[in-house]
């Protein structure tokens, strides 16, 4: 959950909940976009297809992606959230360009979340 950028967003707008925008013309907020709508709009993939498409790293890359501390991982997400706030205007009508501009970030965060959770579970139960 810490890899969702809005979960590390501004306290003043409750992590994007108070940051009103439109998503393909429909009223919403930045938090909802990053919690569900972006993933649902970016690709029409099942959970299995997401996993198969994203999980293409070598063992060395997996190890690098899952290294670090919880604090470092959270700080990385804070930086991602700051970037999103800086590049998104309140009231903006976000659509295909937003998907294009931020798809790499979405896929990176999903990939890191999976690898890092796996590393934590391996440490606990391995």
C-alpha positions, -999 to 999 in steps of 0.1 A, spaced: 0 0 0 29 24 6 38 22 -31 6 41 -41 18 77 -45 -12 93 -29 -8 72 2 23 93 7 6 125 -5 -1 157 13 -17 156 48 -34 189 39 -56 173 12 -57 138 29 -35 122 3 -52 136 -28 -88 131 -15 -92 169 -14 -74 174 -48 -104 176 -71 -99 167 -108 -118 150 -136 -110 116 -150 -122 114 -186 -148 141 -178 -161 126 -145 -156 144 -112 -132 125 -89 -100 132 -69 -63 124 -73 -64 97 -47 -91 77 -64 -73 79 -97 -42 64 -82 -61 39 -60 -82 24 -88 -90 43 -119 -55 46 -134 -50 8 -131 -84 1 -146 -78 25 -175 -42 19 -182 -47 -17 -195 -76 -41 -197 -56 -69 -180 -65 -94 -153 -43 -96 -122 -25 -125 -137 -18 -106 -169 -5 -76 -149 19 -100 -131 30 -117 -163 36 -84 -181 54 -66 -152 75 -95 -137 102 -96 -164 132 -87 -144 164 -108 -140 173 -121 -106 198 -93 -102 172 -67 -110 147 -82 -86 173 -81 -59 181 -45 -66 144 -35 -68 137 -51 -34 168 -38 -16 166 -9 8 147 -1 40 110 6 46 119 42 51 138 44 18 109 28 0 84 53 16 107 82 7 107 70 -29 69 71 -29 69 105 -13 91 117 -42 66 102 -67 37 119 -50 55 153 -51 61 148 -88 24 141 -94 13 172 -74 38 193 -93 26 181 -127 -12 181 -120 -35 211 -117 -65 211 -94 -96 208 -116 -77 194 -146 -95 170 -169 -71 141 -169 -73 115 -196 -51 98 -222 -22 122 -219 -21 116 -182 -21 79 -188 8 82 -212 28 106 -190 25 85 -158 22 49 -170 59 42 -164 55 54 -128 24 33 -123 40 1 -136 72 8 -116 53 12 -83 33 -20 -89 65 -39 -97 83 -26 -67 54 -33 -44 53 -69 -55 90 -75 -52 93 -57 -19 64 -75 -3 79 -108 -15 112 -99 0 96 -90 33 76 -123 34 108 -143 25 126 -126 54 98 -134 78 90 -170 67 121 -179 47 
